[in-house]
Amino acid sequence: MPKKMDAERTLVDRYMPEWHFRERHWIAVDAPRDEVMRAAREMTWREAPVARFLFRFTRSTLSADGRVMDDFAKGGETVLELSDDELVYGGISSQEGPLTLERPMAEVFAPYAEPGCTKAVFTMRYANGILSTETRILATDEATRRRFGRYWKAIRIPSGIVRLSFLSAVKRRVDMPAKR
């Protein structure tokens, strides 16, 4: 049975109000929202070296000076919604890999339910002095949920390290703008 969203609704809840697996991380950042979200959008892989190292095992084409969020967006194919305080990216995969869809991901994502797939969302959000990331995964059937659960046990800790690396990179970028 999927888990349900918390009482506070965010943009990600439009796309995945229920999930099987979730990971959240946060860091306090004392800066104006626009500055924090700009730093999140402009963060590079060089600024998040631990994340860059761990992503090398899955994506070999990351440029040190490439923007992390641009790589997540993949030319806009995985962008679900971008607002002044929340960035939401999503993707759908089968055992063969990421699905290529004929319509924009934002239109297809929420209702998609073909068996044998997993839907994943990643967010970065700034509210009340807290910058947070959240990753949610929903399997479209029970066999896929069990299979993904085994994978999740192996990647959950490295995934969390990646998210913490992103949060720290954004905070450093905001805290030390003159050194960029």
N, CA, C and O of each residue as an XYZ file, in Angstrom:
720
protein
N       0.847     -1.185      0.000
C       0.000      0.000      0.000
C       0.890      1.245      0.000
O       1.794      1.341      0.830
N       0.662      2.192     -0.899
C       1.483      3.409     -0.943
C       1.285      4.266      0.306
O       0.232      4.245      0.943
N       2.323      5.013      0.629
C       2.232      5.986      1.719
C       1.685      7.273      1.146
O       1.820      7.535     -0.049
N       1.062      8.084      1.999
C       0.416      9.314      1.536
C       1.175     10.536      2.010
O       1.978     10.476      2.941
N       0.900     11.644      1.344
C       1.565     12.904      1.633
C       1.276     13.402      3.042
O       0.295     13.011      3.674
N       2.162     14.278      3.515
C       1.974     14.932      4.807
C       0.875     15.983      4.677
O       0.348     16.204      3.586
N       0.531     16.626      5.783
C      -0.533     17.627      5.775
C      -0.216     18.816      4.878
O      -1.110     19.335      4.210
N       1.049     19.262      4.850
C       1.420     20.415      4.033
C       1.550     19.988      2.570
O       2.314     19.078      2.249
N       0.803     20.646      1.694
C       0.849     20.300      0.267
C       1.883     21.158     -0.443
O       1.985     22.360     -0.199
N       2.636     20.534     -1.310
C       3.640     21.219     -2.119
C       3.404     20.829     -3.571
O       2.537     20.007     -3.869
N       4.179     21.423     -4.470
C       4.015     21.106     -5.894
C       4.178     19.614     -6.173
O       3.448     19.055     -6.992
N       5.113     18.975     -5.509
C       5.354     17.558     -5.771
C       4.102     16.719     -5.512
O       3.919     15.669     -6.128
N       3.246     17.177     -4.609
C       2.024     16.434     -4.308
C       1.064     16.374     -5.492
O       0.236     15.465     -5.567
N       1.162     17.322     -6.410
C       0.330     17.282     -7.622
C       0.685     16.076     -8.485
O      -0.171     15.508     -9.163
N       1.946     15.699     -8.450
C       2.446     14.659     -9.341
C       2.552     13.294     -8.672
O       2.402     12.262     -9.325
N       2.814     13.294     -7.347
C       2.930     12.021     -6.648
C       2.469     12.178     -5.195
O       3.293     12.293     -4.287
N       1.142     12.183     -4.982
C       0.641     12.320     -3.613
C       0.835     11.052     -2.774
O       0.765     11.101     -1.546
N       1.078      9.929     -3.434
C       1.344      8.665     -2.750
C       2.641      8.091     -3.293
O       3.003      8.339     -4.443
N       3.343      7.323     -2.465
C       4.620      6.756     -2.871
C       4.885      5.480     -2.079
O       4.244      5.204     -1.065
N       5.844      4.721     -2.573
C       6.302      3.536     -1.853
C       7.616      3.803     -1.111
O       7.850      3.252     -0.035
N       8.449      4.631     -1.680
C       9.761      4.927     -1.096
C       9.960      6.437     -1.109
O       9.592      7.115     -2.069
N      10.549      6.958     -0.026
C      10.766      8.404      0.042
C      12.004      8.687      0.877
O      12.321      7.977      1.831
N      12.684      9.744      0.484
C      13.828     10.222      1.243
C      13.793     11.747      1.239
O      13.622     12.367      0.190
N      13.958     12.348      2.420
C      13.965     13.810      2.539
C      15.205     14.244      3.304
O      15.657     13.573      4.231
N      15.742     15.388      2.887
C      16.898     15.991      3.554
C      16.694     17.500      3.560
O      15.976     18.037      2.717
N      17.328     18.187      4.517
C      17.162     19.634      4.588
C      18.390     20.274      5.218
O      19.206     19.622      5.870
N      18.484     21.595      4.992
C      19.537     22.405      5.591
C      18.978     23.814      5.793
O      18.210     24.310      4.969
N      19.366     24.442      6.884
C      18.938     25.821      7.133
C      19.790     26.761      6.288
O      21.014     26.633      6.243
N      19.139     27.697      5.624
C      19.836     28.679      4.794
C      19.214     30.038      5.105
O      18.009     30.235      4.952
N      20.052     30.962      5.540
C      19.561     32.288      5.899
C      19.848     33.260      4.755
O      20.880     33.931      4.731
N      18.918     33.316      3.817
C      19.060     34.191      2.650
C      17.693     34.360      2.004
O      16.787     33.563      2.244
N      17.541     35.400      1.181
C      16.261     35.593      0.482
C      15.960     34.422     -0.460
O      16.863     33.822     -1.044
N      14.674     34.118     -0.588
C      14.238     33.000     -1.429
C      14.806     33.062     -2.845
O      15.293     32.056     -3.361
N      14.746     34.235     -3.474
C      15.228     34.345     -4.849
C      16.700     33.965     -4.963
O      17.106     33.301     -5.916
N      17.486     34.388     -3.994
C      18.918     34.087     -3.998
C      19.166     32.583     -3.817
O      20.013     32.002     -4.496
N      18.434     31.972     -2.910
C      18.596     30.536     -2.657
C      18.184     29.727     -3.882
O      18.905     28.815     -4.287
N      17.048     30.042     -4.470
C      16.578     29.276     -5.620
C      17.453     29.515     -6.853
O      17.642     28.603     -7.658
N      17.985     30.719     -7.008
C      18.934     30.970     -8.100
C      20.180     30.111     -7.898
O      20.682     29.507     -8.846
N      20.676     30.059     -6.666
C      21.847     29.229     -6.366
C      21.555     27.757     -6.658
O      22.417     27.046     -7.172
N      20.352     27.300     -6.334
C      19.978     25.912     -6.621
C      19.979     25.649     -8.125
O      20.471     24.617     -8.583
N      19.428     26.586     -8.884
C      19.375     26.406    -10.343
C      20.763     26.480    -10.986
O      21.017     25.823    -11.996
N      21.653     27.276    -10.403
C      22.973     27.500    -10.997
C      24.073     26.603    -10.441
O      25.189     26.627    -10.960
N      23.801     25.817     -9.410
C      24.794     24.929     -8.811
C      25.410     24.020     -9.876
O      24.701     23.464    -10.715
N      26.728     23.877     -9.833
C      27.428     23.015    -10.786
C      27.905     21.733    -10.098
O      27.952     21.644     -8.871
N      28.253     20.756    -10.918
C      28.781     19.502    -10.390
C      30.100     19.733     -9.648
O      30.405     19.015     -8.696
N      30.871     20.713    -10.071
C      32.132     21.023     -9.381
C      31.865     21.449     -7.938
O      32.677     21.184     -7.051
N      30.731     22.108     -7.700
C      30.377     22.575     -6.368
C      29.820     21.451     -5.478
O      29.708     21.610     -4.262
N      29.484     20.348     -6.083
C      28.968     19.186     -5.349
C      29.833     17.972     -5.699
O      29.350     17.028     -6.325
N      31.107     17.990     -5.298
C      32.043     16.957     -5.750
C      31.678     15.538     -5.316
O      31.928     14.588     -6.058
N      31.103     15.381     -4.152
C      30.712     14.036     -3.714
C      29.609     13.497     -4.626
O      29.647     12.337     -5.035
N      28.636     14.338     -4.940
C      27.563     13.930     -5.850
C      28.134     13.595     -7.222
O      27.754     12.596     -7.832
N      29.036     14.423     -7.696
C      29.656     14.184     -9.006
C      30.382     12.846     -9.024
O      30.284     12.093     -9.993
N      31.108     12.554     -7.954
C      31.816     11.276     -7.861
C      30.833     10.109     -7.906
O      31.033      9.157     -8.659
N      29.776     10.180     -7.107
C      28.810      9.078     -7.062
C      28.036      8.940     -8.374
O      27.714      7.825     -8.784
N      27.735     10.059     -9.036
C      27.023      9.986    -10.317
C      27.898      9.414    -11.424
O      27.376      8.942    -12.434
N      29.196      9.444    -11.259
C      30.074      8.853    -12.276
C      29.770      7.384    -12.503
O      30.029      6.850    -13.581
N      29.220      6.731    -11.485
C      28.900      5.313    -11.622
C      27.663      5.093    -12.487
O      27.409      3.972    -12.927
N      26.896      6.144    -12.733
C      25.676      5.996    -13.527
C      25.653      6.864    -14.785
O      25.022      6.499    -15.777
N      26.330      7.998    -14.750
C      26.317      8.924    -15.887
C      27.735      9.401    -16.139
O      28.307     10.115    -15.316
N      28.294      9.018    -17.247
C      29.691      9.352    -17.503
C      29.878     10.687    -18.222
O      31.016     11.109    -18.427
N      28.814     11.353    -18.603
C      28.953     12.559    -19.411
C      28.774     13.863    -18.637
O      28.507     14.903    -19.240
N      28.913     13.825    -17.324
C      28.733     15.035    -16.533
C      29.950     15.933    -16.640
O      31.076     15.503    -16.393
N      29.719     17.166    -17.005
C      30.782     18.162    -17.055
C      30.891     18.823    -15.691
O      29.872     19.162    -15.089
N      32.101     19.011    -15.195
C      32.298     19.631    -13.874
C      31.628     20.990    -13.798
O      31.114     21.366    -12.745
N      31.625     21.732    -14.895
C      31.022     23.058    -14.899
C      29.565     23.047    -15.364
O      28.937     24.100    -15.471
N      29.035     21.864    -15.638
C      27.630     21.756    -16.016
C      26.732     21.976    -14.813
O      27.073     21.616    -13.687
N      25.594     22.567    -15.068
C      24.638     22.807    -13.990
C      23.886     21.523    -13.664
O      23.387     20.832    -14.552
N      23.817     21.220    -12.384
C      23.158     20.004    -11.916
C      21.704     19.969    -12.371
O      21.249     18.966    -12.920
N      20.979     21.051    -12.149
C      19.557     21.056    -12.482
C      19.322     20.995    -13.988
O      18.303     20.459    -14.424
N      20.235     21.529    -14.788
C      20.109     21.389    -16.239
C      20.245     19.921    -16.634
O      19.527     19.433    -17.507
N      21.180     19.220    -15.978
C      21.336     17.794    -16.274
C      20.105     17.006    -15.837
O      19.695     16.067    -16.521
N      19.509     17.381    -14.696
C      18.274     16.723    -14.279
C      17.147     17.004    -15.268
O      16.308     16.137    -15.511
N      17.120     18.196    -15.835
C      16.044     18.577    -16.751
C      16.131     17.853    -18.088
O      15.114     17.708    -18.766
N      17.311     17.396    -18.486
C      17.499     16.673    -19.753
C      16.767     17.357    -20.899
O      15.951     16.739    -21.583
N      17.060     18.619    -21.100
C      16.423     19.348    -22.194
C      14.953     19.618    -21.955
O      14.210     19.862    -22.906
N      14.517     19.580    -20.711
C      13.124     19.835    -20.381
C      12.274     18.588    -20.299
O      11.119     18.663    -19.878
N      12.813     17.431    -20.691
C      12.030     16.202    -20.743
C      11.569     15.709    -19.380
O      10.563     15.005    -19.293
N      12.277     16.061    -18.316
C      11.909     15.565    -16.993
C      11.366     16.658    -16.078
O      11.081     16.397    -14.910
N      11.221     17.865    -16.586
C      10.695     18.957    -15.763
C       9.191     18.762    -15.590
O       8.441     18.695    -16.564
N       8.771     18.674    -14.333
C       7.348     18.597    -14.061
C       6.805     19.990    -13.770
O       5.772     20.386    -14.309
N       7.507     20.728    -12.916
C       7.065     22.092    -12.620
C       8.195     22.846    -11.923
O       8.924     22.285    -11.105
N       8.326     24.125    -12.262
C       9.301     25.002    -11.634
C       8.557     26.223    -11.123
O       7.801     26.851    -11.864
N       8.769     26.558     -9.861
C       8.133     27.745     -9.300
C       9.189     28.594     -8.607
O      10.380     28.287     -8.661
N       8.751     29.647     -7.967
C       9.686     30.525     -7.268
C      10.336     29.858     -6.070
O      11.402     30.289     -5.631
N       9.709     28.805     -5.526
C      10.281     28.179     -4.333
C      10.410     26.661     -4.411
O      10.806     26.029     -3.432
N      10.082     26.063     -5.562
C      10.185     24.610     -5.675
C      10.494     24.201     -7.115
O       9.894     24.706     -8.063
N      11.442     23.275     -7.255
C      11.806     22.684     -8.540
C      11.398     21.220     -8.478
O      11.798     20.508     -7.557
N      10.608     20.758     -9.442
C      10.117     19.385     -9.417
C      10.468     18.709    -10.743
O      10.065     19.157    -11.816
N      11.230     17.620    -10.638
C      11.633     16.834    -11.792
C      11.102     15.421    -11.624
O      10.976     14.933    -10.501
N      10.790     14.760    -12.733
C      10.277     13.401    -12.635
C      10.637     12.565    -13.837
O      10.980     13.081    -14.901
N      10.553     11.267    -13.647
C      10.830     10.335    -14.729
C      10.110      9.026    -14.499
O       9.727      8.691    -13.378
N       9.935      8.297    -15.582
C       9.291      6.991    -15.538
C      10.240      5.996    -16.182
O      10.764      6.233    -17.270
N      10.455      4.872    -15.493
C      11.373      3.845    -16.013
C      10.720      2.476    -15.972
O       9.859      2.186    -15.141
N      11.168      1.649    -16.904
C      10.815      0.233    -16.888
C      12.122     -0.526    -16.640
O      13.160      0.095    -16.412
N      12.083     -1.834    -16.681
C      13.319     -2.601    -16.494
C      14.330     -2.314    -17.603
O      15.532     -2.492    -17.409
N      13.855     -1.878    -18.745
C      14.756     -1.579    -19.864
C      15.406     -0.208    -19.746
O      16.382      0.073    -20.441
N      14.880      0.651    -18.876
C      15.442      1.986    -18.695
C      14.373      3.054    -18.770
O      13.181      2.747    -18.788
N      14.799      4.327    -18.816
C      13.845      5.440    -18.854
C      12.938      5.364    -20.085
O      13.381      5.006    -21.176
N      11.676      5.703    -19.891
C      10.727      5.703    -21.003
C      10.837      6.995    -21.790
O      11.074      8.061    -21.221
N      10.667      6.898    -23.085
C      10.576      8.058    -23.949
C       9.096      8.239    -24.271
O       8.443      7.326    -24.777
N       8.591      9.397    -23.979
C       7.164      9.649    -24.136
C       6.913     10.628    -25.270
O       7.759     11.469    -25.575
N       5.752     10.516    -25.888
C       5.405     11.395    -27.003
C       4.825     12.721    -26.535
O       4.819     13.693    -27.291
N       4.343     12.777    -25.313
C       3.781     14.006    -24.756
C       4.691     14.493    -23.638
O       5.502     13.719    -23.128
N       4.575     15.758    -23.246
C       5.413     16.273    -22.160
C       5.228     15.476    -20.866
O       4.119     15.055    -20.537
N       6.335     15.277    -20.139
C       6.310     14.504    -18.901
C       5.263     15.048    -17.927
O       4.577     14.272    -17.262
N       5.136     16.366    -17.839
C       4.190     16.957    -16.885
C       2.744     16.532    -17.171
O       1.936     16.456    -16.245
N       2.410     16.259    -18.421
C       1.062     15.824    -18.776
C       0.837     14.347    -18.484
O      -0.267     13.947    -18.115
N       1.855     13.554    -18.643
C       1.734     12.101    -18.587
C       2.013     11.539    -17.200
O       1.477     10.490    -16.842
N       2.833     12.211    -16.424
C       3.405     11.636    -15.217
C       2.370     11.168    -14.191
O       2.341      9.985    -13.853
N       1.535     12.053    -13.697
C       0.625     11.711    -12.595
C      -0.289     10.527    -12.908
O      -0.397      9.622    -12.080
N      -0.948     10.494    -14.063
C      -1.868      9.383    -14.304
C      -1.193      8.091    -14.805
O      -1.858      7.060    -14.911
N       0.078      8.129    -15.106
C       0.744      6.964    -15.701
C       0.695      5.772    -14.754
O       1.057      5.890    -13.583
N       0.245      4.615    -15.262
C       0.091      3.449    -14.392
C       0.382      2.121    -15.092
O      -0.057      1.074    -14.618
N       1.109      2.142    -16.202
C       1.411      0.895    -16.895
C       2.210     -0.028    -15.976
O       3.178      0.418    -15.360
N       1.830     -1.300    -15.870
C       2.554     -2.229    -14.998
C       4.022     -2.369    -15.399
O       4.383     -2.200    -16.563
N       4.855     -2.681    -14.411
C       6.269     -2.919    -14.657
C       7.135     -1.674    -14.641
O       8.295     -1.723    -15.050
N       6.590     -0.553    -14.173
C       7.330      0.709    -14.195
C       7.469      1.307    -12.796
O       6.717      0.982    -11.878
N       8.449      2.184    -12.671
C       8.582      3.007    -11.470
C       8.540      4.459    -11.904
O       9.083      4.839    -12.942
N       7.882      5.256    -11.083
C       7.838      6.694    -11.296
C       8.654      7.319    -10.172
O       8.518      6.933     -9.011
N       9.502      8.283    -10.518
C      10.352      8.934     -9.519
C      10.235     10.441     -9.650
O      10.204     10.975    -10.759
N      10.171     11.130     -8.509
C      10.239     12.586     -8.498
C      11.373     13.015     -7.584
O      11.682     12.366     -6.585
N      11.982     14.131     -7.961
C      13.017     14.772     -7.156
C      12.639     16.244     -7.052
O      12.317     16.882     -8.054
N      12.681     16.780     -5.837
C      12.371     18.190     -5.651
C      13.476     18.884     -4.866
O      14.212     18.267     -4.097
N      13.559     20.170     -5.088
C      14.345     21.052     -4.240
C      13.409     22.208     -3.927
O      12.845     22.825     -4.830
N      13.246     22.500     -2.624
C      12.258     23.487     -2.184
C      12.852     24.359     -1.087
O      13.611     23.885     -0.242
N      12.491     25.661     -1.113
C      12.924     26.589     -0.074
C      11.704     27.236      0.556
O      10.910     27.884     -0.126
N      11.559     27.055      1.878
C      10.433     27.657      2.605
C      10.841     27.884      4.058
O      11.408     27.002      4.703
N      10.546     29.065      4.553
C      10.778     29.397      5.964
C      12.223     29.147      6.411
O      12.455     28.648      7.512
N      13.188     29.494      5.560
C      14.596     29.361      5.918
C      15.154     27.957      5.802
O      16.285     27.710      6.220
N      14.388     27.029      5.245
C      14.828     25.641      5.094
C      14.865     25.278      3.607
O      13.865     25.403      2.899
N      16.025     24.831      3.154
C      16.172     24.291      1.800
C      16.097     22.776      1.943
O      16.842     22.181      2.723
N      15.198     22.156      1.188
C      15.017     20.709      1.318
C      15.005     20.028     -0.044
O      14.708     20.636     -1.072
N      15.334     18.754     -0.009
C      15.160     17.899     -1.178
C      14.257     16.752     -0.753
O      14.229     16.348      0.409
N      13.531     16.250     -1.720
C      12.710     15.077     -1.467
C      12.729     14.216     -2.717
O      12.612     14.714     -3.837
N      12.875     12.935     -2.507
C      12.797     11.953     -3.583
C      11.669     10.998     -3.219
O      11.617     10.476     -2.105
N      10.767     10.775     -4.171
C       9.670      9.823     -3.982
C       9.675      8.843     -5.143
O       9.939      9.209     -6.288
N       9.379      7.598     -4.825
C       9.303      6.551     -5.841
C       7.983      5.819     -5.677
O       7.586      5.480     -4.562
N       7.301      5.576     -6.795
C       6.063      4.799     -6.799
C       6.172      3.728     -7.872
O       6.426      4.031     -9.037
N       5.983      2.487     -7.480
C       5.956      1.380     -8.439
C       4.521      1.190     -8.918
O       3.571      1.367     -8.155
N       4.377      0.831    -10.180
C       3.036      0.710    -10.753
C       2.387     -0.645    -10.502
O       1.220     -0.839    -10.842
N       3.126     -1.588     -9.912
C       2.540     -2.874     -9.534
C       3.376     -3.474     -8.402
O       4.482     -3.015     -8.116
N       2.829     -4.499     -7.771
C       3.463     -5.083     -6.583
C       4.799     -5.764     -6.895
O       5.742     -5.636     -6.114
N       4.901     -6.475     -8.003
C       6.168     -7.136     -8.342
C       7.267     -6.098     -8.554
O       8.400     -6.298     -8.117
N       6.945     -5.006     -9.215
C       7.922     -3.936     -9.443
C       8.291     -3.276     -8.123
O       9.454     -2.926     -7.919
N       7.337     -3.099     -7.227
C       7.635     -2.518     -5.908
C       8.626     -3.400     -5.147
O       9.582     -2.891     -4.562
N       8.410     -4.692     -5.150
C       9.336     -5.594     -4.445
C      10.730     -5.554     -5.077
O      11.736     -5.504     -4.369
N      10.782     -5.578     -6.401
C      12.062     -5.540     -7.101
C      12.785     -4.220     -6.815
O      13.985     -4.217     -6.541
N      12.060     -3.102     -6.878
C      12.678     -1.815     -6.612
C      13.105     -1.716     -5.141
O      14.120     -1.091     -4.835
N      12.347     -2.319     -4.244
C      12.701     -2.295     -2.824
C      14.087     -2.860     -2.569
O      14.828     -2.336     -1.736
N      14.446     -3.925     -3.278
C      15.801     -4.480     -3.136
C      16.850     -3.489     -3.644
O      17.896     -3.311     -3.020
N      16.567     -2.854     -4.766
C      17.470     -1.846     -5.325
C      17.586     -0.650     -4.377
O      18.680     -0.128     -4.163
N      16.456     -0.219     -3.812
C      16.424      0.931     -2.909
C      17.326      0.700     -1.700
O      18.000      1.622     -1.242
N      17.339     -0.525     -1.185
C      18.209     -0.831     -0.045
C      19.676     -0.575     -0.390
O      20.455     -0.165      0.471
N      20.047     -0.814     -1.632
C      21.447     -0.620     -2.047
C      21.771      0.840     -2.334
O      22.890      1.283     -2.076
N      20.814      1.593     -2.864
C      21.130      2.967     -3.286
C      20.675      4.054     -2.328
O      21.043      5.215     -2.505
N      19.891      3.713     -1.323
C      19.323      4.755     -0.464
C      20.399      5.599      0.209
O      20.292      6.825      0.215
N      21.407      4.994      0.761
C      22.454      5.771      1.441
C      23.232      6.628      0.446
O      23.387      7.825      0.686
N      23.731      6.066     -0.668
C      24.399      6.957     -1.633
C      23.484      8.044     -2.175
O      23.938      9.163     -2.411
N      22.211      7.743     -2.375
C      21.253      8.741     -2.839
C      21.144      9.874     -1.826
O      21.122     11.045     -2.206
N      21.077      9.540     -0.561
C      21.022     10.557      0.490
C      22.279     11.404      0.527
O      22.210     12.615      0.740
N      23.422     10.777      0.322
C      24.691     11.515      0.299
C      24.695     12.511     -0.854
O      25.168     13.638     -0.702
N      24.173     12.102     -1.997
C      24.075     12.998     -3.155
C      23.198     14.202     -2.807
O      23.575     15.344     -3.074
N      22.045     13.952     -2.219
C      21.133     15.051     -1.882
C      21.767     16.002     -0.866
O      21.637     17.219     -1.000
N      22.448     15.465      0.144
C      23.129     16.308      1.127
C      24.243     17.126      0.473
O      24.484     18.271      0.855
N      24.912     16.543     -0.501
C      25.945     17.260     -1.248
C      25.341     18.439     -2.003
O      25.926     19.521     -2.037
N      24.174     18.234     -2.607
C      23.492     19.329     -3.312
C      23.117     20.447     -2.347
O      23.365     21.622     -2.619
N      22.519     20.075     -1.223
C      22.107     21.088     -0.245
C      23.302     21.895      0.255
O      23.229     23.120      0.360
N      24.387     21.215      0.560
C      25.590     21.908      1.038
C      26.158     22.823     -0.031
O      26.623     23.921      0.277
N      26.126     22.385     -1.284
C      26.649     23.205     -2.381
C      25.831     24.491     -2.528
O      26.396     25.568     -2.718
N      24.523     24.379     -2.441
C      23.672     25.571     -2.551
C      23.945     26.510     -1.382
O      24.072     27.719     -1.575
N      24.035     25.969     -0.183
C      24.297     26.809      0.993
C      25.648     27.522      0.859
O      25.748     28.713      1.153
N      26.682     26.804      0.417
C      27.997     27.448      0.222
C      27.913     28.548     -0.822
O      28.500     29.616     -0.650
N      27.193     28.297     -1.894
C      27.047     29.288     -2.968
C      26.369     30.555     -2.446
O      26.766     31.665     -2.802
N      25.355     30.391     -1.611
C      24.642     31.530     -1.041
C      25.500     32.242      0.006
O      25.543     33.472      0.046
N      26.176     31.474      0.844
C      26.961     32.050      1.931
C      28.230     32.757      1.462
O      28.700     33.683      2.123
N      28.790     32.333      0.327
C      30.041     32.913     -0.152
C      29.944     33.387     -1.598
O      30.711     32.915     -2.437
N      29.032     34.302     -1.923
C      28.839     34.686     -3.321
C      30.055     35.365     -3.941
O      30.258     35.266     -5.151
N      30.859     36.045     -3.150
C      32.013     36.745     -3.694
C      33.104     35.796     -4.178
O      33.928     36.177     -5.010
N      33.122     34.567     -3.669
C      34.172     33.612     -4.033
C      33.840     32.792     -5.266
O      34.669     31.997     -5.708
N      32.637     32.962     -5.845
C      32.267     32.188     -7.035
C      33.051     32.633     -8.229
O      32.872     32.093     -9.321
